[in-house]
């Protein structure tokens, strides 16, 4: 619309396109008709009064009727716009995942025991939070220290997101390329950006990516592990100690409670949320990279976040979902550890926990008790 008013040869790129508000056709026709009448009145070609004999010049009368109608139309347009704004706000409230506010401290309320689960699960410890309100919904041996396996990477990515530029180029070392376990088949002198390595770290749980990132951030794996332990202490993760950046070592151990602390902090980062919610992507030397978190494919409300498994750790799962509760989006985050039945059963345990939690949230029966 603006472009049509520019002189020939003008640079249209500097002018933003202006999209008019939608308006009913009848309203547009009505306004145009009034505009035409007004123009004829001003030109003297149309009279709103019966023809009379020529008289002495009279003071021109203001077309009050036309002004009144225009005012009414403008008011109607305003009401229509306000209604559209309210509708859009309502749709955003329903469809947008709950925001996780950054707290001054990550300490969560201790000492309150949530209601026990009404069904058995295959894990020996766990915790569940309504992170939208900070309410503890369930806990079972939440401070039991156990091997973390690849949930260790929740601290690895936390440190990287706070220190390295996403576009920084990383050259893969022999140590990173030779790391065993889950990987993306790196070779010595391959090149990746930090962003690409973060996707490999969280989607494929790539141990080679964890080592490459640790070396890039701190100069050596040992120096990076030291930073991991210092950060855990600062964040109040009292049961957590790290022995590596990938979780292969049983020395990387901690509790469900501590995992929920670092997971909550990670989920406050928009890029982290985007990564762990991604089901499939493409990386250098890896045209198809799929997310190992099977819960993402079971439940569309799930928004992440991380799996972990070793022989010593069993099956660990950190999970989160956002669902509407009485018209308001509510995010729940949980941790279950040391499962012995494999991931499909553990995913089902997590799904059962989510369904139970949201059922109680909707009914209002989520008050914790001693």
C-alpha positions as CSV (number, residue, x, y, z in Angstrom):
1,X,0.0,0.0,0.0
2,X,2.8,2.4,0.9
3,X,4.9,1.2,-2.1
4,X,2.2,2.4,-4.5
5,X,2.6,6.0,-3.2
6,X,6.3,6.1,-3.9
7,X,7.7,7.9,-7.0
8,X,9.0,5.7,-9.8
9,X,12.4,4.3,-9.1
10,X,12.3,4.8,-5.3
11,X,13.9,2.2,-3.1
12,X,11.0,0.1,-1.7
13,X,13.2,-1.9,0.6
14,X,13.6,0.9,3.1
15,X,9.8,1.2,3.5
16,X,8.2,-1.3,5.8
17,X,5.0,-2.9,4.4
18,X,2.0,-1.7,6.3
19,X,-0.9,-4.2,6.5
20,X,-4.2,-2.6,7.2
21,X,-6.5,-4.0,9.9
22,X,-9.2,-6.4,8.6
23,X,-12.5,-4.7,8.2
24,X,-15.9,-6.1,7.0
25,X,-16.6,-5.3,3.3
26,X,-20.0,-3.6,4.2
27,X,-18.2,-1.2,6.6
28,X,-15.7,-0.2,3.9
29,X,-18.5,0.4,1.4
30,X,-20.4,2.4,4.0
31,X,-17.4,4.6,4.8
32,X,-16.6,5.1,1.1
33,X,-20.2,6.1,0.4
34,X,-20.1,8.7,3.1
35,X,-16.8,10.0,1.8
36,X,-18.3,10.5,-1.6
37,X,-21.3,12.3,-0.2
38,X,-19.1,14.6,1.8
39,X,-17.0,15.4,-1.2
40,X,-20.1,16.3,-3.3
41,X,-21.4,18.5,-0.5
42,X,-18.1,20.4,-0.3
43,X,-18.1,20.9,-4.1
44,X,-21.7,22.1,-4.1
45,X,-22.9,19.3,-6.3
46,X,-25.2,17.7,-3.7
47,X,-27.6,19.3,-1.3
48,X,-29.1,17.7,1.8
49,X,-32.0,20.3,1.7
50,X,-34.8,21.0,-0.8
51,X,-34.1,23.5,-3.5
52,X,-35.0,27.1,-2.6
53,X,-34.9,30.4,-4.3
54,X,-31.7,32.2,-4.4
55,X,-31.2,34.2,-1.3
56,X,-28.5,36.3,0.3
57,X,-25.3,34.4,1.1
58,X,-25.7,32.3,4.3
59,X,-23.1,30.8,6.7
60,X,-22.3,27.3,5.6
61,X,-23.8,24.7,7.9
62,X,-21.7,21.9,9.4
63,X,-22.9,18.4,8.2
64,X,-23.5,17.2,11.8
65,X,-25.2,14.0,10.7
66,X,-22.2,12.9,8.7
67,X,-19.8,13.7,11.6
68,X,-21.9,11.7,14.0
69,X,-21.9,8.7,11.7
70,X,-18.1,8.9,11.3
71,X,-17.7,9.0,15.1
72,X,-19.9,6.0,15.5
73,X,-17.9,4.1,12.9
74,X,-14.6,5.0,14.6
75,X,-15.9,3.8,17.9
76,X,-17.1,0.5,16.4
77,X,-13.7,0.0,14.9
78,X,-12.1,0.6,18.3
79,X,-14.3,-2.0,20.0
80,X,-13.6,-4.5,17.2
81,X,-9.8,-4.0,17.7
82,X,-10.0,-4.4,21.4
83,X,-12.0,-7.7,21.0
84,X,-9.3,-9.0,18.6
85,X,-6.5,-8.1,21.0
86,X,-8.3,-10.0,23.9
87,X,-8.8,-13.0,21.6
88,X,-5.1,-13.1,20.6
89,X,-4.0,-12.8,24.3
90,X,-6.3,-15.7,25.2
91,X,-4.9,-17.8,22.4
92,X,-1.3,-17.0,23.5
93,X,-2.1,-17.9,27.1
94,X,-3.4,-21.3,26.1
95,X,-0.7,-22.2,23.5
96,X,2.4,-20.7,25.0
97,X,4.4,-22.9,27.5
98,X,4.6,-21.5,31.0
99,X,7.6,-19.3,31.6
100,X,10.0,-20.4,34.3
101,X,11.0,-17.3,36.2
102,X,14.7,-17.0,37.1
103,X,14.9,-17.1,41.0
104,X,17.4,-15.3,43.1
105,X,18.4,-18.7,44.4
106,X,17.7,-22.2,43.1
107,X,16.9,-23.5,46.6
108,X,13.5,-25.2,46.7
109,X,11.4,-25.7,49.8
110,X,12.7,-28.6,51.8
111,X,11.0,-30.6,54.5
112,X,7.6,-30.9,53.0
113,X,6.7,-34.5,51.9
114,X,4.3,-34.6,48.9
115,X,1.5,-37.1,48.6
116,X,2.7,-40.6,47.6
117,X,2.0,-42.0,44.2
118,X,-1.1,-44.2,44.0
119,X,0.7,-46.6,41.6
120,X,4.1,-48.4,41.6
121,X,7.0,-47.3,39.5
122,X,10.3,-49.0,38.6
123,X,12.6,-46.4,40.0
124,X,14.0,-46.1,43.5
125,X,14.1,-42.3,43.8
126,X,12.4,-39.3,42.3
127,X,11.0,-35.8,42.7
128,X,8.2,-33.8,41.0
129,X,7.7,-30.0,40.9
130,X,5.1,-27.6,39.7
131,X,7.7,-25.2,38.6
132,X,5.1,-22.6,37.6
133,X,4.3,-22.1,41.3
134,X,7.4,-23.7,43.0
135,X,5.2,-26.3,44.7
136,X,6.5,-29.8,45.5
137,X,4.1,-32.4,44.2
138,X,5.9,-35.7,45.0
139,X,9.2,-37.1,46.3
140,X,10.6,-40.5,47.0
141,X,14.1,-40.7,48.4
142,X,14.9,-37.3,46.7
143,X,18.4,-37.0,48.4
144,X,19.6,-40.5,47.6
145,X,23.0,-40.2,45.9
146,X,23.3,-42.4,42.8
147,X,25.3,-42.4,39.5
148,X,23.9,-39.7,37.1
149,X,24.9,-41.3,33.8
150,X,24.2,-38.9,30.9
151,X,22.0,-36.6,33.0
152,X,25.5,-35.3,34.0
153,X,25.3,-33.3,30.7
154,X,22.7,-31.0,32.2
155,X,25.6,-29.3,34.1
156,X,27.9,-29.5,31.0
157,X,25.5,-27.6,28.9
158,X,24.7,-25.1,31.7
159,X,28.4,-24.1,31.9
160,X,28.8,-23.9,28.1
161,X,25.7,-21.8,27.6
162,X,27.1,-19.3,30.1
163,X,30.7,-19.1,28.7
164,X,31.2,-20.0,25.0
165,X,29.9,-18.1,21.9
166,X,27.5,-20.3,19.9
167,X,29.3,-19.5,16.6
168,X,32.7,-20.4,17.9
169,X,34.4,-23.1,15.7
170,X,35.7,-26.2,17.5
171,X,38.3,-28.5,16.1
172,X,37.9,-32.1,17.3
173,X,40.8,-33.5,19.3
174,X,42.0,-37.1,19.4
175,X,40.7,-37.4,22.9
176,X,37.2,-36.3,21.9
177,X,37.1,-38.4,18.8
178,X,38.1,-41.5,20.8
179,X,35.5,-41.1,23.5
180,X,33.3,-44.2,23.8
181,X,29.6,-44.7,24.3
182,X,27.0,-42.5,22.6
183,X,28.5,-40.3,20.0
184,X,28.1,-38.7,16.6
185,X,31.1,-40.5,15.0
186,X,33.5,-37.6,15.2
187,X,36.9,-37.8,13.5
188,X,40.1,-36.0,14.5
189,X,40.2,-32.4,12.9
190,X,36.4,-32.4,12.2
191,X,35.0,-28.9,12.7
192,X,31.7,-28.0,14.5
193,X,30.3,-24.9,16.0
194,X,29.5,-24.8,19.7
195,X,25.8,-24.6,18.8
196,X,26.1,-27.8,16.7
197,X,27.9,-29.6,19.5
198,X,25.2,-28.6,22.0
199,X,22.5,-30.3,19.7
200,X,24.7,-33.4,19.5
201,X,25.2,-33.3,23.3
202,X,21.5,-33.2,24.2
203,X,19.8,-35.0,21.3
204,X,22.2,-37.9,20.8
205,X,23.7,-37.7,24.3
206,X,27.1,-37.5,22.5
207,X,30.0,-38.2,24.8
208,X,32.5,-37.0,22.2
209,X,30.6,-33.7,22.0
210,X,30.8,-33.4,25.8
211,X,34.6,-33.9,25.8
212,X,35.1,-31.5,22.9
213,X,33.1,-28.8,24.6
214,X,34.9,-29.3,27.9
215,X,38.3,-29.0,26.3
216,X,37.2,-25.8,24.4
217,X,35.8,-24.1,27.4
218,X,38.4,-24.9,30.0
219,X,41.5,-26.1,28.1
220,X,41.2,-29.6,29.5
221,X,38.6,-32.1,30.8
222,X,40.1,-32.0,34.3
223,X,39.8,-28.2,34.5
224,X,36.2,-28.3,33.2
225,X,35.2,-31.0,35.8
226,X,36.6,-28.7,38.5
227,X,34.3,-26.0,37.3
228,X,31.4,-28.4,37.3
229,X,32.0,-29.2,40.9
230,X,32.5,-25.6,41.9
231,X,29.2,-24.6,40.2
232,X,27.3,-27.5,41.8
233,X,28.5,-26.3,45.2
234,X,27.5,-22.8,44.5
235,X,24.0,-23.9,43.4
236,X,23.4,-25.8,46.5
237,X,23.6,-29.3,44.9
238,X,24.7,-30.9,48.1
239,X,24.6,-34.5,47.0
240,X,26.3,-34.0,43.6
241,X,29.9,-34.6,42.6
242,X,31.2,-34.9,39.0
243,X,34.0,-37.0,37.6
244,X,33.6,-36.2,33.9
245,X,31.5,-34.0,31.5
246,X,29.6,-36.9,30.0
247,X,28.5,-39.2,32.9
248,X,30.4,-42.4,31.9
249,X,32.2,-42.3,35.2
250,X,30.3,-43.6,38.3
251,X,32.1,-40.8,40.1
252,X,29.5,-38.5,38.5
253,X,26.8,-39.0,40.9
254,X,24.0,-37.0,42.6
255,X,20.4,-37.0,43.7
256,X,17.0,-36.5,42.1
257,X,16.6,-33.3,44.1
258,X,19.9,-31.9,42.8
259,X,19.0,-32.9,39.2
260,X,15.8,-31.0,39.5
261,X,17.7,-27.9,40.6
262,X,20.1,-27.8,37.5
263,X,17.2,-28.9,35.2
264,X,15.1,-26.0,36.3
265,X,18.0,-23.5,35.7
266,X,18.6,-25.0,32.2
267,X,14.9,-24.8,31.3
268,X,15.1,-21.0,31.9
269,X,17.3,-20.7,28.9
270,X,15.3,-20.3,25.6
271,X,18.0,-22.0,23.5
272,X,18.2,-25.0,25.9
273,X,14.4,-25.4,25.7
274,X,14.5,-25.3,22.0
275,X,17.3,-27.9,21.8
276,X,15.7,-30.4,24.2
277,X,12.3,-30.1,22.5
278,X,13.8,-30.8,19.0
279,X,13.0,-34.3,17.7
280,X,15.2,-34.3,14.6
281,X,17.9,-32.1,13.1
282,X,20.9,-32.3,10.8
283,X,24.6,-31.8,11.8
284,X,27.9,-31.9,9.9
285,X,28.8,-35.5,9.0
286,X,25.4,-36.5,10.4
287,X,22.6,-35.8,8.0
288,X,19.9,-37.2,10.4
289,X,20.2,-36.7,14.1
290,X,17.2,-37.8,16.2
291,X,16.4,-37.1,19.9
292,X,16.9,-40.2,22.1
293,X,14.2,-39.0,24.6
294,X,11.3,-41.3,23.7
295,X,8.9,-39.4,25.9
296,X,8.8,-36.6,23.4
297,X,7.2,-39.0,20.9
298,X,4.7,-40.3,23.4
299,X,3.2,-37.1,24.7
300,X,2.9,-33.8,22.7
301,X,2.8,-31.8,26.0
302,X,6.4,-33.0,26.9
303,X,9.0,-30.3,26.4
304,X,12.2,-32.3,27.3
305,X,14.6,-32.9,28.8
306,X,17.3,-35.6,29.3
307,X,17.8,-39.4,29.5
308,X,20.8,-41.2,31.0
309,X,21.9,-44.8,31.3
310,X,24.9,-46.8,32.4
311,X,25.2,-50.2,34.0
312,X,25.9,-48.7,37.4
313,X,23.2,-45.9,37.1
314,X,20.4,-47.9,35.6
315,X,17.9,-45.8,33.7
316,X,17.6,-42.1,34.7
317,X,15.1,-39.6,33.3
318,X,14.6,-35.9,33.7
319,X,11.3,-34.8,32.1
320,X,9.0,-31.8,31.8
321,X,5.7,-31.0,30.3
322,X,3.3,-28.0,29.9
323,X,-0.4,-28.5,30.0
324,X,-3.4,-26.2,30.6
325,X,-4.9,-26.3,34.1
326,X,-8.2,-24.5,34.3
327,X,-7.2,-22.3,31.4
328,X,-3.7,-21.5,32.6
329,X,-0.5,-23.2,31.3
330,X,1.3,-25.0,34.0
331,X,4.8,-26.6,33.7
332,X,5.7,-29.7,35.7
333,X,9.3,-31.0,36.0
334,X,10.3,-34.4,37.3
335,X,13.2,-36.7,37.9
336,X,13.1,-40.5,38.3
337,X,16.3,-42.5,38.9
338,X,17.8,-46.0,38.8
339,X,15.2,-47.7,36.8
340,X,15.9,-51.3,36.1
341,X,13.3,-52.2,33.4
342,X,14.6,-50.2,30.4
343,X,13.5,-46.9,28.9
344,X,10.1,-47.8,27.4
345,X,8.8,-48.7,30.9
346,X,10.5,-45.7,32.4
347,X,8.8,-43.4,29.8
348,X,5.5,-44.9,30.8
349,X,6.3,-44.3,34.5
350,X,7.0,-40.7,33.7
351,X,3.8,-40.4,31.7
352,X,1.7,-41.9,34.5
353,X,3.3,-39.4,36.9
354,X,2.5,-36.5,34.7
355,X,-1.1,-37.6,34.2
356,X,-1.5,-38.1,38.0
357,X,0.0,-34.7,38.7
358,X,-2.1,-32.8,36.2
359,X,-5.3,-34.6,37.4
360,X,-4.6,-33.4,40.9
361,X,-3.7,-29.9,39.8
362,X,-7.0,-29.6,37.9
363,X,-9.0,-30.8,40.9
364,X,-7.1,-28.5,43.3
365,X,-6.0,-31.4,45.6
366,X,-2.2,-30.8,45.5
367,X,-1.6,-29.5,49.1
368,X,1.5,-31.1,50.5
369,X,1.3,-32.7,53.9
370,X,3.8,-33.7,56.6
